[in-house]
Amino acid sequence: MASFRERVLGGEVLAGAWCNLGSSITVEMAALAGFDWLCIDQEHGPGETEQLLHQLQSIGSHPTAGIVRIAWNEIHLFKRALDLGAAGVMVPYVENGEEAQRAVTAMRYPPEGRRGIAGTPRAAGYGPGFENYRRRANRELATVVQVETGTALGNLEAIAAVEGVDVLFVGPLDLSANLGLASSFGNPVFDEAIRKVAQSARRRGKAAGILVPGPEGVDPVVDMGFTFIASGTDGGYVVKGMRENLDQLRRHQAGRKGEIDDGR
């Protein structure tokens, strides 16, 4: 069976969801729904190491890959996420080849990298599976680097050329803001920018990834060449569902109030 990283690099369209509530329950719900991968967000989400442990445990019995977005490109953050059992790490604000190489180095055990070695992490079954995990980790864990600035766009080829970078992932809000755009999807300047990301990834045999606001955004980015796609966030869908239900209730409230005011 192909590893998750092999599926990523094989060009398969992989369906993801963004989990930014710090909740193991919404992560488990998403895994039960059948997503291929989940981004557990520790950059903007409230979760810390203990919450991350519970989130990764909640998908352990499901064929869903847990990709942890760390807060910054710092080696100790990689170690925590990987030792807890992440299938990959997403790194924000990577702007050049050197920063991309730093991320790859942090992902991998020596001699290929600088990931610290511990014999009993959760990722290795708390010890008994360590040698097997160590043999597989460098080739099976996915490295996802985010393209979020104009500087990164100017260095796309250098970033994509780094051996071990698997996904060039667009952060749409940061990228549009850093380009000085008032909007992202549907803006011709933004669409052209992200198309270049997909093209650079394809030329180098990497995957292109992106987060879209909802299902209506999927087809356009697939047409551009994106394959590692997350649609919506757990927080966003909870709020959307609550508001839709509240709107329906408010309409009935308004109708009932009108009947009462009319003396009916």
Buried (B, 14 or more C-beta within 10 A) or exposed (E): EEBBBBBBBEEBEBBBBBBBBBBBEBBBBBBEEEBBBBBBBBBEBEBEEEBBBBBBBBBEEBEBBBBBBBEEBEBEBBBBBBBBBBBBBBBBBBBBBEBBBBBBBBBBBEEBBBBBEEEEBBBBEEEEEBEEBBEEBBEBBBBBBBBBBEEBBEBBEBBBBBEBBBBBBBBBEBBBBBBEBEEBBEBEEBBEBBBBBBBBBBEBEBBBBBBBBEEEBBEBBBEBBBBBBBBBBBBBBEEEEEEEEEEEEEEEEEEEEEEEEEEE
